[in-house]
């Protein structure tokens, strides 16, 4: 639920300091982390067993950004004269918020800046603004641009492949990748003046651009004195890589065959071991298996199939949801007596769920 820029910035610093565990985070890095998103600065959270107000922000529930200065006075035409803290620089595109003590503080993305000695005029912003009001920069254009650039640089993970290229006069150009061959409709001609060189072909063919491939090994077999326009080489490369990508995607698809549940028959009458099965999707017919000792049944299936489940003679264990807040909590408490009477035990997902069964000491 955070922006891509937030994720990119936070992960960058996690990666940096995991690689440099002996280093203390620099002030600039801490400021960048606070700038990208914070509610009242940093805390130790639960690391030192603090709770309540020590880990909560009661002043403002949204992103604060960083404190950058104060209002000197509001001016006409939606402009404000401000004084910035030392080492702070504002640029067009930065987002700011002026804290005036009201629920909705004036805010804007800066579209006008004029500097005069130590004072700065910014706009376009309006609202109830007073001298001395604190100013926070909520977004930094420079920081967000850097984050977006890092996202664009790393969004495509390339796969290294080998390729063989065969060019002969009066024959279709052929490209061979691992387990796949592409035959183009392009046919080279005998060169009249400027024949192609291997170097020219290799330069063009290695330009894989935004494709998911990187050609690590390229073998070129060609006749001497043949000609092919550069545009045709690019076309062959583009189509060949597209076809190869389609081939790989199709062959990597996993076919999922859904088949009915069939349990093995136990022929040996002396065998006492029988199966316990977890039913992710309850069907009444599952209760007919004579070689099943018991069932684990999800709470939601019990609510939807209460009568059928109650009639199962084998041992039954209810499986509570991972999270039992809100409606789930109410449902469990409302149906707790039915659970007691219908099941032989319960599988809980957290220690807190023991509370549901505290009055059933034999469970």
Secondary structure, 3 states (H helix, E strand, C coil): CCCHHHHHHHHHHHHHHHHCCCCCCCHHHHHHHHHHCCCCCCCCCCCCCCCHHHCCCCCCCCCCCEEEEEEEEEECCCEEEEEECCCCCCCCCCEEEEECCCCCCEEEECCEEEEECCEEEEECCCCCCCCCCEEEEEECHHHHHHHHHHHHHHCCCCEEEEEEEEECECCEEEEEECCEEEEEEEEEEECCCCCCCHHHHHHHHCCCCCCCEEEEEEEEEECCCEECCHHHHHHHHHHHHHHHHHHHHHHHCCCCCCCCCCCCCCCCCCCCCCEEEEECCCCHHHHHCCCEEEEEEEHHHHHHCHHHHHCCCCEEEEECCCCCCCHHHHHHHHCHHHHHHHCCEEECCCHHHHHHHCCCCCC
